[in-house]
Amino acid sequence: MQQPLSQRGQKRQQAILEAATETFLQHGYEGTTLNMIIARAGGSRRSLYDYFGDKQGLFSAVIRYHTDKLVEDVRAIDVTGMPAREGLTVLARNFVFALLEPVNLELYRLLITQAPASPELARSAYLAGPALLLNELEKYLDHLQRQGQLPASLPTPHTARQFLGMVKAEFQLCALLSPERMPPDSAIDAHIGDCVALLLDNR
């Protein structure tokens, strides 16, 4: 059984993850070497292998670290005590703007290029990110139904999928493919408000 990391070990691991993120984004997966990461993070090849194994293991750890962070950014505020309109707006806004974080956009681009060669990594990233967020939204919609703030007849898995797709719109693709055409944050906020109103006011 692996022993928990010391505080120093956690800081060293964090430094390697941050250095690896920067290096992978700058040079791509194929163009990155462990020596580049070690030069940026400091430390030894031995410590890197102890924490992450080979380059593939380190890349997987980088993707999982940022996927977990994106999910936590979305779940940062407890919405269960809020009115439905406020709670859905907060969830949707956190979700959309987390997707549009520059590091998340670039890691998504990199993950897509590596997915054919690393299907297990792609699958685990999907389960730890989009699938988990969809499940969290389903639970929240169930909660709103129990509170009488959503019709009990709405099928929550289907509604959750519709709502996430609706608030996401084309913003992620636009940011990746044509960033100069990205609308301002105020327009994204207005779009989110319209999506929430569509769900709550058109029953």
C-alpha positions as CSV (number, residue, x, y, z in Angstrom):
1,M,0.0,0.0,0.0
2,Q,1.4,3.4,-1.0
3,Q,2.2,5.7,1.9
4,P,0.5,9.2,1.9
5,L,2.8,11.9,0.6
6,S,4.5,14.3,3.0
7,Q,3.8,18.0,2.7
8,R,7.1,18.3,0.9
9,G,6.2,15.5,-1.4
10,Q,2.9,17.1,-2.2
11,K,4.6,20.4,-3.1
12,R,7.1,18.5,-5.3
13,Q,4.3,16.6,-7.0
14,Q,2.4,19.9,-7.5
15,A,5.4,21.6,-9.0
16,I,5.9,18.7,-11.5
17,L,2.2,18.8,-12.5
18,E,2.4,22.6,-13.1
19,A,5.7,22.3,-15.1
20,A,4.3,19.4,-17.1
21,T,1.1,21.3,-17.9
22,E,3.1,24.3,-19.2
23,T,5.5,22.0,-21.2
24,F,2.8,19.9,-22.8
25,L,0.9,23.0,-23.8
26,Q,3.9,24.7,-25.2
27,H,5.4,21.7,-27.1
28,G,2.6,19.2,-27.5
29,Y,2.7,15.6,-26.3
30,E,5.1,14.3,-28.9
31,G,7.4,17.3,-28.6
32,T,7.7,17.1,-24.8
33,T,10.4,15.2,-23.0
34,L,10.8,14.3,-19.4
35,N,14.1,16.3,-19.3
36,M,12.2,19.4,-20.4
37,I,9.8,19.0,-17.5
38,I,12.5,18.2,-15.0
39,A,14.4,21.3,-16.2
40,R,11.3,23.4,-15.5
41,A,10.2,21.9,-12.3
42,G,13.6,21.0,-10.7
43,G,14.2,17.7,-8.9
44,S,15.2,14.4,-10.3
45,R,14.0,11.9,-12.9
46,R,13.7,9.4,-10.0
47,S,11.2,11.5,-8.2
48,L,9.2,12.1,-11.4
49,Y,9.1,8.3,-12.0
50,D,8.1,7.6,-8.4
51,Y,5.2,10.0,-8.6
52,F,3.9,9.4,-12.1
53,G,5.8,6.7,-13.9
54,D,6.5,7.4,-17.6
55,K,5.5,10.4,-19.8
56,Q,2.1,8.8,-20.5
57,G,1.5,8.5,-16.8
58,L,2.4,12.1,-16.2
59,F,0.2,13.3,-19.1
60,S,-2.7,11.3,-17.6
61,A,-2.1,12.9,-14.2
62,V,-2.1,16.4,-15.8
63,I,-5.4,15.7,-17.6
64,R,-7.0,14.3,-14.4
65,Y,-5.7,17.1,-12.2
66,H,-7.2,19.8,-14.5
67,T,-10.4,17.8,-15.0
68,D,-10.9,17.5,-11.3
69,K,-10.2,21.2,-10.9
70,L,-12.8,22.1,-13.6
71,V,-15.4,20.0,-11.8
72,E,-14.6,21.6,-8.5
73,D,-14.9,25.0,-10.1
74,V,-18.4,24.1,-11.2
75,R,-19.3,22.7,-7.8
76,A,-17.7,25.6,-5.8
77,I,-20.9,27.0,-4.5
78,D,-23.6,25.0,-2.8
79,V,-26.8,25.7,-4.8
80,T,-29.2,23.4,-2.9
81,G,-30.5,26.2,-0.7
82,M,-31.0,28.7,-3.5
83,P,-34.1,29.4,-5.5
84,A,-34.1,27.4,-8.8
85,R,-33.4,30.4,-11.0
86,E,-30.4,31.5,-9.0
87,G,-29.0,28.0,-8.5
88,L,-29.3,27.1,-12.2
89,T,-27.7,30.3,-13.2
90,V,-24.8,29.8,-10.8
91,L,-24.2,26.2,-12.0
92,A,-24.5,27.2,-15.7
93,R,-22.2,30.2,-15.4
94,N,-19.6,28.2,-13.5
95,F,-19.8,25.4,-16.1
96,V,-19.5,27.6,-19.1
97,F,-16.7,29.9,-17.8
98,A,-14.7,26.9,-16.5
99,L,-14.8,25.4,-20.0
100,L,-13.6,28.7,-21.5
101,E,-10.5,28.9,-19.2
102,P,-7.5,29.1,-21.5
103,V,-5.7,26.1,-19.9
104,N,-8.9,24.0,-20.2
105,L,-9.3,24.9,-23.8
106,E,-5.7,24.0,-24.7
107,L,-5.8,20.8,-22.7
108,Y,-9.0,19.8,-24.4
109,R,-7.4,20.4,-27.8
110,L,-4.4,18.3,-26.7
111,L,-6.5,15.5,-25.3
112,I,-8.5,15.2,-28.5
113,T,-5.3,14.8,-30.5
114,Q,-4.1,12.0,-28.1
115,A,-7.5,10.3,-27.7
116,P,-7.0,7.8,-30.6
117,A,-3.6,6.6,-29.2
118,S,-4.9,6.8,-25.5
119,P,-8.5,5.7,-25.5
120,E,-8.5,4.8,-21.8
121,L,-7.2,8.2,-20.9
122,A,-9.9,9.8,-23.0
123,R,-12.6,7.6,-21.4
124,S,-11.4,8.3,-17.9
125,A,-11.3,12.1,-18.6
126,Y,-14.9,11.9,-19.9
127,L,-16.1,10.0,-16.9
128,A,-14.3,12.3,-14.4
129,G,-15.5,15.4,-16.2
130,P,-18.6,15.7,-18.5
131,A,-20.3,12.5,-17.2
132,L,-19.8,13.5,-13.6
133,L,-21.1,17.0,-14.2
134,L,-24.1,15.6,-16.0
135,N,-24.8,13.3,-13.0
136,E,-24.5,16.2,-10.6
137,L,-26.9,18.3,-12.6
138,E,-29.4,15.4,-12.7
139,K,-29.2,15.2,-8.9
140,Y,-29.8,19.0,-8.6
141,L,-32.8,18.8,-11.0
142,D,-34.2,15.9,-8.9
143,H,-33.8,18.2,-5.8
144,L,-35.7,21.0,-7.5
145,Q,-38.5,18.6,-8.4
146,R,-38.8,17.4,-4.8
147,Q,-39.0,21.1,-3.8
148,G,-41.8,21.7,-6.3
149,Q,-39.7,24.1,-8.4
150,L,-39.7,21.9,-11.5
151,P,-42.5,19.7,-12.8
152,A,-42.2,16.1,-11.6
153,S,-43.0,15.0,-15.1
154,L,-39.7,16.3,-16.5
155,P,-37.3,13.4,-17.2
156,T,-34.2,14.7,-15.4
157,P,-31.5,12.8,-17.3
158,H,-32.9,14.1,-20.6
159,T,-33.5,17.6,-19.2
160,A,-30.0,17.8,-17.7
161,R,-28.4,16.8,-21.0
162,Q,-30.6,19.4,-22.8
163,F,-29.7,22.1,-20.4
164,L,-25.9,21.6,-20.4
165,G,-25.9,21.5,-24.2
166,M,-28.1,24.6,-24.4
167,V,-25.9,26.8,-22.0
168,K,-22.7,25.5,-23.6
169,A,-23.9,26.5,-27.1
170,E,-21.0,27.0,-29.5
171,F,-18.9,29.0,-27.1
172,Q,-16.2,26.3,-26.5
173,L,-15.8,25.6,-30.3
174,C,-15.7,29.3,-31.0
175,A,-13.0,29.9,-28.4
176,L,-11.0,27.0,-29.9
177,L,-11.5,27.7,-33.6
178,S,-12.3,31.4,-34.0
179,P,-11.5,33.2,-30.7
180,E,-11.7,36.6,-32.3
181,R,-15.5,36.0,-32.7
182,M,-16.1,35.2,-29.0
183,P,-18.9,37.3,-27.6
184,P,-18.2,39.4,-24.4
185,D,-18.9,37.9,-21.0
186,S,-22.0,40.0,-20.7
187,A,-23.5,38.4,-23.8
188,I,-22.7,34.9,-22.4
189,D,-24.3,35.8,-19.1
190,A,-27.4,37.0,-21.1
191,H,-27.5,33.7,-23.0
192,I,-27.3,31.8,-19.7
193,G,-30.2,33.8,-18.3
194,D,-32.3,33.1,-21.4
195,C,-31.5,29.3,-21.1
196,V,-32.6,29.3,-17.4
197,A,-35.8,31.2,-18.3
198,L,-36.5,28.7,-21.1
199,L,-36.3,25.8,-18.6
200,L,-38.3,27.4,-15.8
201,D,-40.8,29.6,-17.6
202,N,-41.9,27.4,-20.5
203,R,-43.2,24.4,-18.7
